[in-house]
Amino acid sequence: MNTVQEHQLLEKHFKSFFQSRGYNYLESVPVTSGLDSSVYLINSATNLFKPFLGRKYVRVFAIQPSMRTQILKNYYCREVETEYPTCFDSYGVYVSMEYVSKLVLDSIELFLTLGFCPKQMRVRTSGKDEILLGPVHDSVLRHRIELDTRTEKYDHAYGCSLTGRAIKIDCYQEWQKKYKNLCYIILIFKGGMPQGAELATSDQLILMRAFNHQYGVSVSRIADLLSMDTFEQRRFADSVAGASRMLYEGLRPNSSNTNGRTLKKYLKAVLWFGNKLDFSVEKCVNIVCEYIRLEYNIQVNSAEIDGYFMRLEGVEKNEEQ
């Protein structure tokens, strides 16, 4: 699997699909842009959609570089390894209430055009989402609806008094013998009033299901550069991707703000997991530089990256003493 090529094909298909159906493309912003004050790093295309909530006649979509840093809490614990990595591209679509039915039908059609089989897909919901379920009954998935009694599973909290209720589209993974999530279609409320709806998925989520992979990092672009067979290998790759994203956007670990401290955590993880893999500091530096060059098409100063690692090593040694 050439992951870079698969990402390029998926991005091209996603863009052309929604543009051909009358949706307007929103340009992405840096992860560290601060566009949405409710988060300190952009973590979803939803961050781009919030200004459109409550407006009429809106159909927009975006492919937004994103980071989820919640996994740092248990980053070194093998037993709680998550299938979702730090860095990903959020694939999102938002529509005002006039186009909710269209969004549901177009979302289902998107996955069919990507090669997913209707007989291996299902729609899950609590049964409270009549607005979203209505168009499903007019689709090829009308016989693939499963109602769930655990209503809280479909509740979302966006912050700033925004909430959501979702239907989930799953696809069956033969190797796992279970259905796994492919996307959410979420009806967004403010003060109890529906504002619009969004499709929420990601590049890695789609490719994980399409190629039957368990871990998102194994279908990320860094998979062309590093092995992903063990926990240590996956965490090392994830650390490189997370640190590289922040370095590319101009962050430096000597900053005392939240973003700077987050970058420092990823750089420390690169060293820690690199050591577990018997990688020298020099090799870790070279891998970070190579990944930034491949992912972002820029050259970086390896001496500068080496300096960050050497200072981190010095801090850790002093802490041990």
C-alpha positions, 0 to 999 in steps of 0.5 A: 500500500502506497499511503501517500498515493492513497491519501492523494486519491481520497482527497481528490475524490472527496473534493470532486464529489462534493463540488460536483454536488454543489457544495463550496470548499473551505480552505484549511487553516493551520492547526495552531491558528487559534481560529476556534477559541474553544480549543487550543489546537484545531481538532476537526473540520467543525472548527471551520463550520461554527461561523455558519451555524444558524445561517440559511442556504449553506453547503460547505465542506473542508479537509482540515489538518487536525490533531487530537492530543487526548491520547498523551494522557496514557501515551506510554501505556500499551494496554490502553493504546487507541486505534486513533492517532494524533495527526489526521485530516478531518473530512467534514461537510456542513449544511444548513437545515434546508439541505439536511436530507441532501447531506445524508443521501450525499454522504451515503453516496460518497461511501458507495463511490469509494467502493464500500458495499451497502450489504456490509454497511449499517446505520446506527441511531437512538431512534430520536433522530427523525430528521436524519433517519428520514432520508436514510429510509429513502436510500440504499441503506433503508434495510440496514438501520439498527436502533440502539437503546443506549441514547447517550452514545449519540450525544455530542458536546461542542462547547459554547452551548452547542450540542449534537445528536448523531447517526453513525454509519458503520462498515463490517470488518471481516477480519475483526468480525464486527462493525466499525465506525465509518462516519457520523452525521450529526444534527447540531443544536443551540439552545435546543434549536437545530442549526444544521448538520455535519458529516464528520469523518477523516482520511485515516478512518476511511482508509482504515476501514477500506484496507482493513487496518486496526490502527490509523497511524498504519494508514497515515503518510508516515507509514511509507517511512516507518514500520508499524508492527509493534506498539513502540513502532506505532507510538514512535511514528505517531510522536514523529508525526505530532512533533513534525506538524507543530515544528512545521507550523513554527512552534518551538519547545522553548515556548512556555505556552500550552502549545510549546509544552505539547510539542515538548511532550511529543519530542520527548516521546520521539526520544523515549520510543526511539530508545526502545527501538535502539535508535540513536538521537542522530537517527531520530533527528534524521527521521523527523527531518525526512518526514517533514520534507516528505509531508510538507515539502520543506527542508529543515535545519537538522542541527536545530532539531538536534539541539532541541533533542539534546536539551531535552536529554539534558533536562531528563538526566538532571531530573533523574539525578 
